Amino acid sequence: MPEGAQRSRPKFVIRRSSGLYGYERALQRAGFPLVAGADEAGRGACAGPLVAGAAILSERASRQIEGLRDSKLLSAAQRERCYDEVVAKAVSWSVVVLPADECDRLGMHVANVQALRRALHRLSVRPDYVLTDGFGVDGLGVPGLAVWKGDRVAACVAAASVLAKVTRDRIMADLHQRWPEYDFATHKGYCTREHQERLDRHGPCPEHRRRFDNVVRAMRGHGDVRAVG
């Protein structure tokens, strides 16, 4: 096992009043100065790519991201502003895109873990500790912790969620130009009623994930009996 992977999990206390940077500060006090966060966007969508982001934020107060929160709690304009700040102020950041056909080939859980792992490995600075949103990620060579709703309680995970969400939204806006009949710019490939109506009407395009039951039903409704799985 790589050096550092067998280190015991640090003992630290996060107080409710610690704020979004509480996890990073506690880990830094425990001897882990570079804390990376990772999160994804698009796991639940039936069309478009899965995107994972990773970020190591500076411990300097002057380089904190004002207004940073879970990307789902920010408006589109707020996400864009936070994205620009993360890119400008982070010690290191990365984004990985897994296209729909790779998600089909791997299955969504495996694709999710692989995307997070790739994003963390792509950081230009090796972290001392890793926080991930919801899912644990092995094979990193450094200790880590899966945090429930990590994008709401840890700044580095929130930053990663912003990187992933903004990148994916931009991709879906581009895909809308190619396939306007699905209105990807509005629902971003998620399984909304409007998306389903258009999917049933037109059948799936190459960006639809063939492992999703609603996509398979639409394929069959258009005479395509192929399936993935």
Backbone torsions as a table, in degrees:
resi	resn	phi	psi	omega
1	MET	NA	139.8	-177.3
2	PRO	-59.4	149.6	179.2
3	GLU	-56.6	132.5	178.2
4	GLY	99.1	-21.8	-176.4
5	ALA	-72.9	-23.1	-178.2
6	GLN	-95.6	5.1	-179.8
7	ARG	-64.1	140.4	-179.7
8	SER	-65.8	148.9	-179.6
9	ARG	-65.0	129.6	-176.9
10	PRO	-66.6	147.9	175.9
11	LYS	-96.4	121.0	178.4
12	PHE	-150.9	157.4	-178.0
13	VAL	-116.3	129.4	176.8
14	ILE	-107.5	113.9	177.5
15	ARG	-84.1	150.2	179.9
16	ARG	-58.9	-28.9	-178.7
17	SER	-83.5	1.4	-175.5
18	SER	-71.2	-21.9	179.6
19	GLY	80.5	-176.1	-173.3
20	LEU	-65.9	-24.7	-178.9
21	TYR	-94.2	10.6	-176.6
22	GLY	-63.1	-42.5	179.0
23	TYR	-60.8	-47.8	-179.4
24	GLU	-61.0	-44.4	-178.7
25	ARG	-63.4	-41.7	-179.5
26	ALA	-65.5	-41.7	178.7
27	LEU	-67.8	-36.2	177.2
28	GLN	-64.7	-39.8	176.7
29	ARG	-65.2	-29.1	-179.7
30	ALA	-83.0	0.7	176.0
31	GLY	102.2	19.8	178.2
32	PHE	-121.8	82.3	-172.1
33	PRO	-66.1	-32.1	-176.7
34	LEU	-109.0	104.7	-176.9
35	VAL	-108.1	121.0	178.5
36	ALA	-100.5	144.8	172.7
37	GLY	-117.1	149.3	178.4
38	ALA	-139.6	143.4	178.8
39	ASP	-155.8	165.8	-178.3
40	GLU	-125.8	167.7	172.4
41	ALA	-138.3	136.0	175.1
42	GLY	100.7	7.8	-178.9
43	ARG	-62.0	-38.4	-176.2
44	GLY	-90.3	0.7	179.9
45	ALA	-79.2	150.1	176.8
46	CYS	-99.5	3.9	177.0
47	ALA	-147.0	150.0	178.5
48	GLY	90.4	176.0	-175.2
49	PRO	-81.0	165.4	165.2
50	LEU	-95.9	131.9	-177.7
51	VAL	-123.5	130.9	176.7
52	ALA	-117.1	140.8	175.9
53	GLY	-121.4	154.7	175.3
54	ALA	-141.3	146.5	-177.9
55	ALA	-153.1	142.4	167.7
56	ILE	-115.4	118.5	-178.0
57	LEU	-95.2	152.0	178.1
58	SER	-70.7	145.3	176.4
59	GLU	-82.4	-7.6	-179.8
60	ARG	-72.8	132.2	-178.5
61	ALA	-59.9	-33.4	-177.6
62	SER	-69.1	-15.5	-178.6
63	ARG	-111.6	14.1	173.0
64	GLN	-70.3	154.1	-175.9
65	ILE	-94.5	108.3	-178.1
66	GLU	-66.7	132.2	177.1
67	GLY	78.6	8.3	-178.8
68	LEU	-65.6	132.5	177.1
69	ARG	-151.9	175.8	170.2
70	ASP	-50.4	132.1	-174.6
71	SER	-59.1	-28.1	-179.8
72	LYS	-70.9	-17.1	-179.6
73	LEU	-96.2	2.0	-179.1
74	LEU	-107.3	149.6	171.9
75	SER	-72.6	167.1	179.5
76	ALA	-58.8	-41.5	179.9
77	ALA	-66.4	-40.0	178.4
78	GLN	-65.9	-39.0	177.9
79	ARG	-63.2	-43.2	179.4
80	GLU	-61.3	-41.8	179.6
81	ARG	-65.8	-44.8	178.8
82	CYS	-64.1	-38.3	177.5
83	TYR	-57.5	-49.3	-179.5
84	ASP	-60.7	-37.9	-179.7
85	GLU	-70.5	-40.6	178.2
86	VAL	-61.4	-46.3	179.5
87	VAL	-60.2	-38.2	-176.9
88	ALA	-79.2	-31.7	-168.9
89	LYS	-110.1	-17.4	-175.7
90	ALA	-66.6	148.5	172.7
91	VAL	-63.1	-40.7	176.3
92	SER	-159.2	149.7	176.9
93	TRP	-151.9	158.2	178.8
94	SER	-155.8	160.4	176.5
95	VAL	-139.1	138.5	177.2
96	VAL	-126.0	136.4	-179.6
97	VAL	-117.2	123.1	173.4
98	LEU	-107.5	116.0	-177.6
99	PRO	-67.1	166.4	-175.3
100	ALA	-57.8	-40.3	-177.1
101	ASP	-68.3	-30.3	176.0
102	GLU	-72.5	-35.8	174.7
103	CYS	-61.0	-41.2	176.9
104	ASP	-63.7	-42.8	-176.5
105	ARG	-65.8	-40.5	-175.6
106	LEU	-87.7	-28.3	-167.3
107	GLY	87.8	148.8	-168.6
108	MET	-67.1	-38.0	-178.7
109	HIS	-66.7	-47.1	179.4
110	VAL	-63.4	-41.6	178.5
111	ALA	-61.1	-40.7	-179.2
112	ASN	-62.3	-48.9	-178.5
113	VAL	-66.1	-41.4	179.1
114	GLN	-63.4	-41.2	-179.8
115	ALA	-63.0	-43.6	178.0
116	LEU	-62.8	-43.8	-179.8
117	ARG	-62.0	-45.5	-179.3
118	ARG	-62.6	-41.0	179.8
119	ALA	-63.0	-41.3	179.9
120	LEU	-68.6	-39.7	177.9
121	HIS	-67.3	-25.2	-177.2
122	ARG	-80.9	-10.3	177.0
123	LEU	-58.2	139.7	-178.8
124	SER	-76.7	-15.1	178.3
125	VAL	-119.8	128.6	-179.9
126	ARG	-72.6	124.5	179.3
127	PRO	-76.2	160.5	174.2
128	ASP	-92.2	-23.3	-177.7
129	TYR	-153.6	149.9	-176.8
130	VAL	-127.2	133.6	171.9
131	LEU	-113.6	128.5	178.5
132	THR	-122.4	154.0	-177.4
133	ASP	-86.7	106.3	171.3
134	GLY	85.1	-50.7	-174.0
135	PHE	-107.8	134.6	172.4
136	GLY	-75.1	147.4	-179.9
137	VAL	-125.7	120.6	179.1
138	ASP	-95.7	-179.7	175.6
139	GLY	73.6	22.6	-178.1
140	LEU	-97.9	-20.9	-179.0
141	GLY	78.4	4.8	176.6
142	VAL	-136.6	155.6	179.1
143	PRO	-67.4	155.4	-179.3
144	GLY	-157.0	171.9	-177.6
145	LEU	-146.6	130.5	172.1
146	ALA	-86.2	124.4	-174.3
147	VAL	-112.5	124.8	176.7
148	TRP	-64.4	126.9	-175.3
149	LYS	52.0	45.1	-177.6
150	GLY	-59.5	-29.0	-179.7
151	ASP	-71.4	-8.1	177.2
152	ARG	-103.8	-10.9	-174.6
153	VAL	-124.5	-11.6	-178.5
154	ALA	-129.6	126.5	-174.8
155	ALA	-60.7	-42.5	-177.4
156	CYS	-65.8	-33.6	177.2
157	VAL	-72.8	-40.0	176.3
158	ALA	-61.0	-40.5	177.9
159	ALA	-63.4	-41.7	177.7
160	ALA	-63.5	-37.9	179.3
161	SER	-65.6	-36.6	177.3
162	VAL	-66.2	-45.8	178.4
163	LEU	-57.2	-46.0	-177.8
164	ALA	-67.9	-45.5	-176.2
165	LYS	-65.8	-46.6	-178.6
166	VAL	-64.5	-43.9	179.0
167	THR	-60.0	-45.6	-177.9
168	ARG	-67.9	-41.1	178.5
169	ASP	-60.0	-38.5	178.1
170	ARG	-65.8	-40.2	177.8
171	ILE	-63.2	-43.4	-178.7
172	MET	-66.6	-32.9	175.5
173	ALA	-64.9	-38.9	176.5
174	ASP	-66.3	-40.8	178.9
175	LEU	-65.8	-29.3	176.5
176	HIS	-61.8	-36.4	179.0
177	GLN	-66.3	-31.0	-179.0
178	ARG	-82.7	-38.0	-179.8
179	TRP	-128.8	70.4	-175.8
180	PRO	-63.6	-20.9	-176.8
181	GLU	-65.0	-17.4	-180.0
182	TYR	-96.4	-12.0	179.8
183	ASP	58.4	45.0	179.7
184	PHE	-58.3	-28.7	-177.5
185	ALA	-63.9	-25.9	-178.4
186	THR	-87.3	-53.9	-173.0
187	HIS	-98.9	-5.9	175.4
188	LYS	58.6	26.5	176.5
189	GLY	87.8	-0.5	178.9
190	TYR	-78.4	165.0	-170.1
191	CYS	-85.5	64.4	176.5
192	THR	-84.4	166.8	179.0
193	ARG	-62.2	-43.2	-179.6
194	GLU	-62.7	-42.9	178.8
195	HIS	-61.2	-44.2	-178.9
196	GLN	-62.8	-39.4	178.4
197	GLU	-61.1	-42.6	179.8
198	ARG	-71.5	-36.5	176.9
199	LEU	-63.2	-44.0	178.5
200	ASP	-65.7	-35.5	-176.9
201	ARG	-72.3	-44.1	-172.0
202	HIS	-103.2	-14.0	-171.1
203	GLY	77.6	166.1	-176.7
204	PRO	-73.9	151.7	172.2
205	CYS	-102.3	176.4	-178.8
206	PRO	-60.2	-17.2	-179.3
207	GLU	-86.6	-4.1	177.9
208	HIS	-84.1	141.1	-176.0
209	ARG	-86.4	118.1	-173.7
210	ARG	-73.6	-7.3	176.4
211	ARG	-83.8	-10.3	-177.9
212	PHE	-85.5	133.0	-176.1
213	ASP	-58.3	-40.1	-178.0
214	ASN	-67.5	-29.6	176.9
215	VAL	-73.5	-41.1	177.8
216	VAL	-60.3	-42.7	179.0
217	ARG	-61.4	-41.0	179.2
218	ALA	-66.7	-37.6	176.6
219	MET	-60.0	-47.5	-178.6
220	ARG	-65.8	-34.8	177.5
221	GLY	-64.6	-20.0	178.2
222	HIS	-108.0	18.6	173.7
223	GLY	81.2	11.3	178.7
224	ASP	-102.7	113.3	-175.0
225	VAL	-98.2	5.0	179.6
226	ARG	-69.3	149.3	178.5
227	ALA	-146.7	160.0	178.1
228	VAL	-112.1	138.8	175.2
229	GLY	140.2	NA	NA
